[in-house]
Amino acid sequence: MPVKVLCQAGDGIEVRALHRGLAARIYQMVRSEHARLERFLPWAQHTQSLADTLNFITQARDAFIQGKAVHGGIWVENDLVGMMALEIRSPNDQIANIGYWISSRSEGKGVMTRALRAFIDYSFSEWPVHRLEIYCATANVRSCRVAERVGFQKEGTLRGARKVNGEFLDMNLYALLQPDWRARGKAAG
């Protein structure tokens, strides 16, 4: 099966579309990172079997077909190191959320920052969005820094906004508008 590359960030970093053939690989990666992921991501506690992962991939495919979302794997060469998603939250207002995570072995190497920049370009050019939002737990400092590093502006902190493992977490809301991203690209180029 040919793999669809959603975007490239250079140096072998790509975001590729998911397919059922990746289920075992994704499941193993999530399980090996489970303790780390479940601190901030509620879906991690529900990934208990390969069947859960296959179900997620099926739901992701259906959401893509319906024009509601796109989920991709973050690859460095032929190594799957994380995931990234765009989910349309408000079609009328052209607002979408971006979510991401990366394996601990790939943290601190600039992979997520580069992949996110490429994914933002992809999102604004291929999807009908004007505003991108990222929600990060305030305690997830690395994730917050990635959002800030690529140009998202912190718009506030939502108190007790996400329940993870029975605990309500405060979430930082970051946003990026398409005109600001385009202007930033022209200034850099």
N, C-alpha and C positions, 0 to 999 in steps of 0.2 A: 504494500500500500504506500503510495507516495505521501510524504509528510508535508503538510502545508506550513510554510514558514510565515508567521504573521508579521514579524519585523526582525531586523538585524541590528545589533549594536556594535559590531566590529569585534575583532580579536576572537572570533568563534562564538560570541555570545548571541543567542537567538531566542526568540519566543516562538514556539511551535504549537500548532493546534493539537489538542488531545485526541486520542483514539483508543479504542478498547484494547488494542495490543499493548498499551502502556499500563494497564491496570495493575499488574503484579509489581511493576517497578515503582509506580506511585504509592501503592499500598506499603511496600517495604520501606520506602523513604519516610512516609508519614509515621509508620510504626517506630522506626529508629529515632525519629525526632519528636515522638509523641509527648514526652514530659515537657519539652521546651515549647512546643506548639500549643498545648492545651492551656498554658498560662494566660494566653491572650485571645485564642481563636476558638469560639464555641464549637465549631464543626469537628475539631480534632477529637473530642471525647466521643463522637458518634461514629468515628472510623474504627470499627472493631474487626472488620473482616474484609476479605477480597471482594465479597459480594457488595459491601457498602461502597467500595471504590468503583466497582462496575456500575452501580446505581448512580453514583455521582457523575461518572463520565456520560452515561445515558441522559441524565438530566441536563448536563452542560451542552450536549449535542442538541437536545430539544430546544433549549433556551436560545442557542445560536440560530437554529432554523426559524424560530419565531421572532428573531431580531431583538431579543431581550438581553443577551449577554454573549461574551466570548471568554473562554478559559484557555489558558495556554501554559505549557511547561517552559521553564527557563532552562536553557541548555548552554553548556560551555563545551564546545566541540561536541562529542557524543555522550556527554555526561549530563543527565538530568539533575539539576541542583535546586529547583524550586518551582513555584507556580505563581501565576499572575492572572487576574481576571478583571474584566470590565462588565459592570451590570447597569443597565439602563434603569434608573430609579424613577424618573419623571419624563416620559417621552414628550409631553407638551412643552415642558420647560427646558428640554434638552439637557437634563442633568444625569450624570452617570457616576457610579462609585468605582474606584479602583481598589483592589485588594491584592496583597502579595505576601509571600514568605519565601525564605531561602534556607537551605540546609546550613547547619552550624559549620561544616567544613568549608563553606564558600563565603561565610561572613567576613567582612573587613577587607575584601579584595576589590571593591568597586563594582562587582557584578550586578548587584541589585540596582544601584544608581544608574548604570549604563543601560540595563534592560528596561528600567522604568522610563528613561528619556525616550528610547526607541518606541516603547509601548504608547507613550503619550502622543508622539507623532502619528502612529498608527491609529490611535483612538480618534484624534481630531480629523484625520483625513478619510477614514473609512466608516466612521459611525456618526450619526446625526446628533452630536453633542456640542454644547456651548460651554458647559461647566463640568469639570471633573472634581470629585470630592474623594478624600481619603480620611478614614476614621482610624486613629491609632490610640491604643490605650496609653494613658499618660506615663505609665511605668515602662512602656516599651520604647525606651529612649532611642534605640537603633532605628526602629521603624519611623519614628518622628523625625529623626535627622535625615533619613532618606527623602522623605516628603519635602522637607525644607531645602535640602541640597538641590533638588531638581526645579525648584521655583514655586512650589505650593505655598500659599500664605495661610498662616494659622488664623482662623476666624474666631476661635473660642474653645472653651472646654465644656463639654456636656457632662454634668455630674451624674454618676450612677447610670450611665446610658447603655451599658451592655452587661448582661449577666453571663458570667463564665464560671463554671464549676461552683455554682451557688453563690458567687460573690458578684456584687455590682461594681463594675469598673468605670472610672472616669475616662472619657474619650476626648482627645483633641480632634477638632474638625479642621481639616486643611482643604483649601479650594484653589483651583487654577482655571482661569477663563481662557477660551480659545484665542481671543484677540491679544491677550497678554503673552501667551505662548508664541504666537506668530510674531509679535513685535520683538520678543526676546531673541527668536531665531534670526530675524533680520539684523538685529544689532550685533549678534555673534558672527554673522556671515558677512 
